[in-house]
Every structure is written in C-alpha cells, then in structure tokens.
C-alpha cells in the first residue's frame, strides 16, 4: 500500500495494477490485496490479470476498480468482450501484448498468429474504447518502447492507445507524446530511479 500512496501523493492520475498470479492461473488470485490498494488511495485504479469472465469483471468493479483490462479474453472469448463493453462501456480496456509482431496471451506464455493491428480492429468492432499496448520484449528492460510498432498501430486505429513497456527516460515520454499516445504506464523506471516520479508526474504532457 505504501507505494500506491506514494505514487498518488506525487500526482499519479491512475494506478495500474496487475494480478500476475491471476494472469497465469486464469482467474484473479489476490482480491484482498486489490481491495486494500483501492481503499488506500483516491486515485482511480485499473486492474488486469485473469479477468476472463463476467463474474470476475463485476467483482473487480464492485471492489472499486474503475477500469478492467482484458487480455487473453480478447482473443479467446470475443463474446465476453462484447458483453462487457455493452454493460460497462469505457470501464473495459483491452491489453494488447505483442511478441515478435504477434499477440500473446495467458500471461505472455502463449503466442498467437494474430497481428496486433488485426486484434485492435476486432476489438473496436466489439465496442472497446481504449487499448493498452505492450511490447513484451521491451517490458522491464528500460531500453525504450517499440516506437515503430506503436507508430504502425496508431496509423491503423482511431482508438486511444496507452503505451507500456521499456520506458526509462523523459526523452522516451516526449517521443510517445509526439506519436499521439493517450498515456503511458511507467513501472520499473520509477522503482529503479531512472525517471524522477515527482518531476514526471508534475509535468503537463
């Protein structure tokens, strides 16, 4: 909870939480911790990881989570995505995770033969209003996002895109802003200190 409060105190407009155990097992595993995080901050929380049925989505929203991030379900259960978008509208976000130009599912353990651009187009048709794009090979590396892939995706969709993976510097953030990204998820760069959280969060992008 301390880190959640810290990022909020520095101006984080939203907290991105992933239940990694849930992503691997196919259902959220850490409800008590999720509830504690939501209760500890006033900033909106978005949750991903193992949300693969309506019951889990409803439970997350009832817990106080503002947005749910669907990943595996986007490919394996488009009917769920459509129903979730019908019922919850902008509270539903789809996470598009890519490795070597193809979408990946089940906590990044399984690769598919679907291009991110095709997946995003399908999600738009189902009513999805926002995308989080992560290049798996860049996540946690601090080597910079996959700008080329993000630029290509931006050309193919009108949906807002939130970039994730590899961000380590203000220059990376400036380039993402120039590409027209709606936002960016920053994790390791704050914890490792390659980005000054207070400075970044105070800046008007």
Buried (B, 14 or more C-beta within 10 A) or exposed (E): EEEBBBBBEBEBEBBBBBBBBBBBBBBBBBBEEBEEBBEBBEBBBBBBBBBBBEEBBBBBBEBBBBBBBBBBBBBBBBEBBBBBBEEBEEBBBBBBBBBEEBBBBBBBEEBBEBBBBEBBEBBBEBBBBBBBBBBBBBBEBBEBBBBEBBBBBBEBBEBBBBBBBBBBBBEBBEBBBEBEBBBBBBBBBBEEEBBEBEEBBEEEE
